[in-house]
Amino acid sequence: AIKAAEQVKEISAEKKEFLRQKKELEYQIQFYESLFPWLEEFKTVPAPEAVQYVHSANGDYDEVRSWLSPAEYAKLSPSQRNQLALERYMKRKKSDWDVGIEYERYIGYLFETWGYRVTYNGATEGLCDMGRDIIAADNEKTLVIQCKRWAKEKEIHEKHIFQLYGTTVLMHLENEGRFRGLFVTTAKLSPMAKKCADFLGIEYTEGYEYKPYPLIKCNISKTGEKIYHLPFDQQYDRVQISGKAGAMFAWTVAEAEANGFRRAKRWIPEQTG
């Protein structure tokens, strides 16, 4: 009994120490999030998926295989399996990170259809995007866009506005040109966030909902090849459609192939030109 009591005492002391360390780490994380608001996006991402987001996919592996069984992959034609993989990708269970990237791609798609040259910085840079989810440029200006697909009842606070303002200023210092900050969200800004945005010259759009859009990017390469990219292909987020005669977005593989496009070979990065 005496030995058991000593063990209980040791375990109790260890538990107390673990709880103290846990609380310290929680405070540390909260402090980091106050300095770098974009870290909040990674809260619900499982560790293996986070590693996958940071590191680019292996270009020698056909990602379609990840969405089909070996039997399906062997049995179906390339067009059929590409379409089936796309459909399953669209119906997949999505993490908060996936939902955020989906919204960024949608906003980027809209700007491409409006004639802007779009860089999908959030999707391609991951942890290193510095709050610049999208960079959209036309002949007169460049927009530094931060996107937040949050629940309608949530509020965007001033720290997110400060982050966007800071990274926009940094763009001014690093590059020549005119840069403007734009915050786009499905939620709403708090009264103080709006005051800060107005004072700092940050434009914002609240309650901007995601809508389905054609996911297949049909690109014209530097060599004139007509190539389509599925959303899980390696170069998808590096492809720019706007301003290229004949380039388009397609709803289905059949539509893309009917217009003369063939599937991308992921291991050839120069196709994105």
Number of C-alpha atoms within 10 A of each C-alpha: 6 7 8 9 10 11 12 12 12 12 12 12 12 12 12 12 12 12 12 12 12 12 12 12 12 12 12 12 14 15 12 14 15 15 14 15 20 19 15 15 17 15 11 11 16 10 11 8 13 16 11 10 18 14 12 12 17 11 15 11 14 15 18 21 15 13 18 17 11 10 8 14 19 12 11 13 11 14 15 15 20 22 18 19 21 21 13 13 17 12 9 11 9 13 15 16 21 16 17 20 20 18 23 25 24 19 24 25 22 14 19 20 14 11 15 23 19 26 21 25 21 24 23 20 16 17 16 11 16 20 25 25 28 24 23 21 19 14 8 8 13 20 21 26 27 25 25 23 21 19 12 14 8 12 16 21 17 18 16 22 26 18 20 26 23 15 17 25 15 13 18 14 10 9 9 8 11 13 20 20 24 24 23 21 25 22 20 23 23 14 13 12 19 19 15 18 23 13 9 13 13 21 16 19 14 15 15 17 15 16 8 7 13 12 20 20 24 28 29 23 16 11 9 10 13 21 21 28 27 25 17 17 20 24 23 23 22 17 21 24 24 19 12 11 9 12 20 19 19 20 14 18 24 15 13 22 17 10 15 13 21 18 18 21 18 21 16 12 14 11 22 19 14
